[in-house]
Amino acid sequence: MAVRASILLLFLLSLGCRGTDPEPGSSPTGEPWFRDVTAASGIDFRHVHGGSGRKYMVETMGAGACFLDYDGDRFWDLYFVNSGRLPGSDLSGRTGDALYRNRGDGTFEDVTRAAGLGSESYGQGCSVGDFDNDGDPDLYVTNYGPNQMFRNNGDGSFTEITAAAGVGDSLWGVSSTWLDYDADGYLDLYVANYVDFSLERNLYCGEHRKGYRAYCSPKNFRGQPDVLYRNNGDGTFEDVTRAAGVWNPGGKGLGVVAADYDDDGDVDLYVANDLTPNFLYRNNGDGTFEDATFSSGTGFGEEGKPQAGMGTDFGDFDGDGHPDLVVTNLSEENNSLYRNLGDGTFEDLSFSAGIGMESVLFVGFGADFLDFDNDGDLDLFIANGHIIDNIEMYSDNLRYAEEDFLWENIGGGSFSRVPVDRVPCFFEPRVGRGTATGDYDNDGDLDIVVTNSNQEARIYQNLAGRGNHWIEILAVGTRSNRDALGAVIWLTAAGVVQRKEVRGASSYASQNDRRVHLGLGPASRVDRLEIRWPSGIREYWESLQADRILEIREGTGTTVPPETNPRAGPRPSVP
Amino acid sequence: MKRFALVASHISLVLALGCGTEPAPAPDDTVRFNRLYNRGLLFFHIEEYARAEEALRGAVQLRGSDPKPFYYLGRIYLMEKRFGKAEEMLREALRRDPSFTGADLLLAELFFQSRRLEEGREHIERLLLTRPGTPEVYYQLGWIRERQDRIPEALEAYRKVLEADPDHVEGWFHLGLVRMKSEAWAESEQAFAEALRRDPEHFGSLFNLAKVYGRLGLAEERREILARFQDLVKRTEEQIFRNSQVGYHSNLGITLFNSGKYEEAIPEFRKVLELNPKLSNGYFYLGSSHLALGQTARAMEILGKGADLAPDDERILTELGRAFALAGEFPRAIESFEEAIRRNRFFADPHFYLANILKAQNLTDRSRQQMAEFERLRSLAGADLAPEE
């Protein structure tokens, strides 16, 4: 029976990966909703962790990937972070980070060398932000070891400016995100640091039996404080962690996301910590943050205990105008879905929304809210992969390589897992880590990139979104930071209001396509689009044609009459 | 390797159970059984599961008819997520005593943990027929219904838990949770308050009661409960950190010890004992490190302290025996090895050392006997259990 089932599964998988495209504009019935186009795309990136049996904890982390349009051709390119060599490694071939240029025809070319990139540091994550407001995206890479920053020269190449910028934090950085926390028009940088593991003092963990040595738990190490760098606007940064009230040495940070969860006009921060309470930092609007972990209820699982947070994302999945939160956790725990109640508190809907039970046997890492089917509500993608490579020796039903989850929003605050016949490629077990969503083929739906630990990264083309209308907004700040990170968009189409934000990095060590993607379902026009820019300016546009990528510059719309306190009015002025 | 281990465990089980009717245990075996079983429980409760497993397997070998060691082995395997082995042990326990409620409940727990929810539910419903009124059975049913978002059924089950056992803290807590899900705030508040009356440091109840007060608009009460919760989290984190430091220094010390870096290992074990002076493992490794460096007198002193603290610890007794032997105190060494064997006759090492001392004293027959026992025990353990370093 088991053999037959395996054969059937293999058959389905093989069908799925070579599936034919549904007709554009047709209802996506019968065919798979995503297909693995890695080979055809020319992306041949393979993450290497450098393990040689010594079980250094850093080997478990994998690394992330970022979407960016580094050459300004409006086709989003991809940057992959690699880890690399460790004592005892016997690696041949390429180990560094890689930049792939999107040719615009569905294929990519490796331009790492030409771009002057390819760091050989032991990389973990990346984030993208135009810190100097010169119109091209710059790169920040977190490492086990000093982090690195690369300025985009605007000619297809980058220059490392870590030392000059003063952002080479040497703690174990995993995720980072760009945000303009003080709304001065320059992007600042938050770095989530993990634990004080040292290669020189590599603990023995696991049973003292042959073959049973295992990776150590974060419990074996002290946490490291995260770092907030304020952009001075002159190419340098200042460490303002303590002054801003986000210095917290107990955290073991893995994932970070920034969003205005309380809709007061400034950007807040959420950090997923591994086995210590997650942090929710509420921006006070005066350059400082208040720790809202306890008052919001987002620091803990339902039973009031910290979980092993990995990746995280904000997204208004229930369409009530308040960004909700997802956090991925370890096996034996569950992925957490926190619904934002709009009063500064959240409720844990993990089980009632349907994503809790399914996740109990999986280790979740990357997490992204995305409207993959363009129906106007947010679905959820989660990449899974265990940490312990010999977990099968310790457990009967945990696996190192795991399936990924695509959860479809079915309304009423619930999700349903998309089955194997629709997304066979997501059922192929891999050791998933980072995830990034983006419309790499500019066809109006969100594709997914997944990085896998010590394995090839995969790129999955979306075929499901073609039956519905959509719009993508490339917001460009003029008074605000040029990337418009932190801008809030309210879109009204066919009587439905959607709220989205232009955001920096999220998920696990990764960053999505910066363009804001909105599925419109059957609506072929946008009635109204309102943007609240980080500068406080609010403006709107009306009657926009759907099914296009729209570049919108700050200051080109109709201004919403100023309010007494621009931070006090979160709602769109016209519903 | 895994299959080998499984086969080995089957063999040891068959050996333990024997063929046909089990002869009545000799009084001597009863004493040994009790000793091993109690050691197993002791190690189980201090979370030294590998040693607990070893002792309980010894107990199973001595008396295969007793369901309790199987039950505890099942608990250990369940905690280690070795669901197959856990299920096997629990079924063995139930085969020996079909009315063993604890084993039956643990089997239900196993179904839940391994996400065999429907099997778990069926199992629980069978239990409800045979053991009506058992609060844990209703609790398990409530838990699974809650996870399946079948709130009315969960509510009913938790109410039955509390009818049968009004002091069931988890029952009150989960009743509070399911009432929250129905937005029955007042009932939820009452349930969490009941849980906290019985356990004032119940994490989940404090955490969720604060939320309920928020929903009820009771700002002052919310602040007070949040402060209690925050204080509890802080204290627990400090304790966890302290324990993790014991684990950190202990693991580092053992790593250094196993690499032969005894001088570097010593400060780590000292730190372990500073953080937890009652940890016998710390004395064992600290003493062993001094012994490996030829600092016999120091080793004797430390291992002696360890033996006073944990007189049942066969490893400390064995190391102490080695220290006596290296100091030329052979009678005390023999006494120590024999005591180690009395504590755990399935522990191979003291037989080996004893054989060598007896050989040096020309007690050839006794020496051969001990060496043969050493070899027998080693082969029973199997290559799978051989230490890596």
Interface residues (C-beta under 8 A of the other chain):
Chain A: R201 N202 L203 Y204 C205 E207 H208 R209 K210 G211 Y212 R213 C216 K219 N220 F221 R222 G250 T276 P277 F294 S295 G297 F300 E302 E303 G304 K305 P306 E332 D343 T345 E347 F351 S352 G354 G356 M357 V360 L361 E392 M393 Y394 S395 D396 N397 L398
Chain B: M1 K2 A50 E80 K81 R82 F83 G84 K85 Q113 S114 R115 L117 E146 R147 Q148 D149 L177 K181 F203 G204 S205 L206 F207 N208 A210 K211 G214 L226 F229 Q230 V233 E237 I240 F241 S244 G247 Y248 N251 L252 I254 T255 N258 D384 L385 A386 P387 E388 E389
